[in-house]
Amino acid sequence: MSAKPPFEAIVTAHGPVVLRVCRAVLGWADADDAWSETFLAALRAYPELPGDANVEAWLVRIAHNKAIDLTRAAARRAVPVADLPEHPTAAGAGQHEGDLYSSLAALPRKQRETVAYHYLAGLPYAEVAAIIGGSAEAARKSASDGIARLRRAYPVTDQNGEPS
């Protein structure tokens, strides 16, 4: 059993990754709250964490749970609006008009989470599967499908903006 670093070092080392994951899974509006809740919960549980544990995977799992909590809480809240549109808008309209996070938010939940946990947090597919459920192969497929959708939204171009 190895000695654990001080919790402050954990926050410094893994805080940016956890924030990127929270932003990818929840969007910018709720990411800061999820990040704070993640590290508060982690601080309470840190004394019992084994010294040889994968701290980053542990934090991503906590962030995943906090994201679920925030999503459920948001679903229960009423959303006030000034004026209702006369006609419903198409789901996902404008999702490709700006930044990568809006396209990531438009992905189905499993694809969004596997892309965030594997590509942003750097977790292996086995650990991603342990967090969201299912097998490592299913997580790999979900991440692959999500990346394919993002590539369609953001085609690869060269320095001159030409398709490559």
HELIX and SHEET records of a PDB file:
HELIX    1   1 PHE A    7  LEU A   26  1                                  20    
HELIX    2   2 TRP A   28  ALA A   45  1                                  18    
HELIX    3   3 TYR A   46  GLU A   48  5                                   3    
HELIX    4   4 VAL A   55  ARG A   76  1                                  22    
HELIX    5   5 LEU A  100  ALA A  106  1                                   7    
HELIX    6   6 ARG A  109  VAL A  115  1                                   7    
HELIX    7   7 ALA A  116  LEU A  120  3                                   5    
HELIX    8   8 TYR A  125  ILE A  132  1                                   8    
HELIX    9   9 ALA A  136  ALA A  153  1                                  18    
END                                                                             
